[in-house]
Amino acid sequence: MARMEPRKRIALVAHDAQKQDMLAWVAQNKDVLAVHELYGTGTTGAKVREATGLAVNLLKSGPLGGDQQLGAMIATDEIDILIFFTDPLTALPHDVDVKALLRISTLKQVAVACNRATADFIISARQLNRRYEKGGIE
């Protein structure tokens, strides 16, 4: 059974129309996020780094393979939480990659937030800074 350690590995991703909301959310939660290991797809990760000074491990841009890199990390239990602010009103050419990312996240018991309200609940959960044994398929 996989385990989440107290220091979580958190991926930050945002579609173009949601990047400003992601930056505002990260700024609001900067102190909480600073103690965890952060990953971000290309543009989102770079913008978070620049705006907040937080250390963010950068992957490729989502449509250029970043979603797939992230999916591989999730499949190998290298990501605990996915904060992915999606744009439900815009058709995306890499929509298949996004669906695959959400599917593997569900399979591997990764906590996923696709909007700010859910991200707020995850970031304030009592399990955030504790060890957590997760179920699911190994």
Secondary structure, 3 states (H helix, E strand, C coil): CCEECCCCEEEEEECHHHHHHHHHHHHHCHHHHCCCEEEECHHHHHHHHHHHCCCEEECCCHHHCHHHHHHHHHHCCCCCEEEEECCCCCCCCCHHHHHHHHHHHHHCCCEEECCHHHHHHHHCCCCCCCCEECCCCC
